[in-house]
Amino acid sequence: MKRILLIGLLAGISGMAIAGTNAGVKLDPVKIDLRDKPSLQNGARIFVNYCLSCHSAAYMRYNRMGRDLGISDELVKENLLFAADKVGDLMKAVMPAEDAKVWFGTAPPDLTLIARARKPEWIYTFMRSFYRDDNSPSGWNNTVFPNVAMPHVLYEWQGDRRAVFKTVKKKNVVEQEDGTKVEKVTETKVFDRFEQMKPGTMSGQEYNEAMRDLTNFLVYLGEPAKLVRYRIGVYVLIFLAVFLIFAYLLKKEYWKDIH
Ligand code: HEC
């Protein structure tokens, strides 16, 4: 019992330590399917074209990614190799981290393990929750990660949106030092909905699908061995099926004289 309490406490603390998460925002479910190769390939294409300029995925090599996703070295060279010279290179960001820090105030973190640090639902919702905010340095803000230093790099796809907040009033009774009670009203701004100001080049549905592919790819990136495990799993099942035949024949042989 004590141990369970301790684990609960530690989980709580580590949960709190993840900065920049807005607890009040609902995360949308996302269908992750690592066997969906076209989805992973599309995610890789988006990642290399739109994210790798600032973020690295420095624990992954281009050719390993190509092999896992069924893309030949030639196709990787032609279509995905903007930020490096060789297919065997690590996926490093184009922008040096020191420059990025000066420009954005924060260095863009490496994204290799982001889908494990944050949940896939978090990334999926985050990428769909940017809105215009004239008070922020980049001109953008995000309901999942308030005051994020990252601009909305895919705004041409999604279009311009603004966020509408509603004010929620809460009455609290506060006891003062002399024992008298006063009623205090606190007002908090809560996110209500997005309003589209200018359409993007994609419909809402198309944008959601693109972000699903990107999230799917980031989940693969966080644990590429999952794909290998699936493959080995199939071989193991085939082996067991074949083994069953021999085991059955052997059993029949052993028992044939016993009635
Ligand atoms: C122009 C540079 C730039 C580009 C391009 C960019 N980002 Fe970012 N990103 C940032 C910066 C800077 C931060 C750090 C934000 C902060 O901590 O306030 C960030 C943070 C993030 C985070 C949150 C990390 C955390 O702290 O948990 C995610 C997820 C993310 N980016 C995903 C992406 C994806 C996916 C793409 C490609 C579609 C992308 N970014 C493209 C600059 C960029």
Residues whose N, C-alpha, C, O or C-beta is under 5 A from the ligand:
A	BS01	HEC	Y50 C51 S53 C54 F104 T106 A107 P108 P109 N147 V148 A149 M150 V153
